[in-house]
Amino acid sequence: MKTMGRRICITTNDVELVTGQSYRQSLRLLHEIANSLNKAVKFVTIQEFCNHTGLNIEQVEKTIFG
């Protein structure tokens, strides 16, 4: 049985879409978030992104997932 699940991690392309920033600026923002949480840059969750930026998680998920 195949289940449809949503990602919990946010990508640089997602950050671009949500913020309107360039790819490089989006990557810098993800690095900033990961550094503030003392974790690997590779995995930043949507919740952590929203907590850091102050954006509403429902709006962010709607923008990313449609």
N, C-alpha and C positions, 0 to 999 in steps of 0.2 A: 504494500500500500504506500503510495507516494503522498506525502503531506506538503502543503505549501506553507513555507515559513518565511518570515521576513528576517533580514539581516539585523544584527544588533550593533555591528560595528559600522562606523561612518568612514567613507573614503574621501580622498582629496576631490574627486569629481563631484561627490555629493555636497561637499563644502562649497565648491564653486557654484553649484546650482542654487544653494540656499542663500549664500551671501553676495553673490555677484562678483566676487573677487577673482583675480587671475589664479591659474593653477599654482604658481609659485607662492603667492600670498596665502592661498588655502593650505598649502603644505606647511608653511611657516606657522599658521594658526594651529594645525594639528600637532606640530612639534612643541609649541608653547603649552598646549593643553596637556600633552603627555609628560612634559618636563615638570609641570606644576603638580602632577599626580604621581611623579616618580615611577613611571612605567614605560614599557616599550612603545615607541611611536607607532608600531605596526597595528596596534589594537586600541583604538579609542572608540568608546560606545557612543551611540546617539544621545543617551542620557547624560553622559559626561560632557559631550559637546554642548548640549543645551544648558546644563548647569553653568558651564564656563562662560557662555555667550549671553545667557539670560533670555534665550529664545524659547518659545512655547514648543514643547515636544510634539504636540498634536499637529501644529502647523508645519513643523520640520518634516515629520513623517509623511504628511499629506503631499508636501513638495517633492520629497524623494520618491515615494512609492506611488504617487498618483491618486 
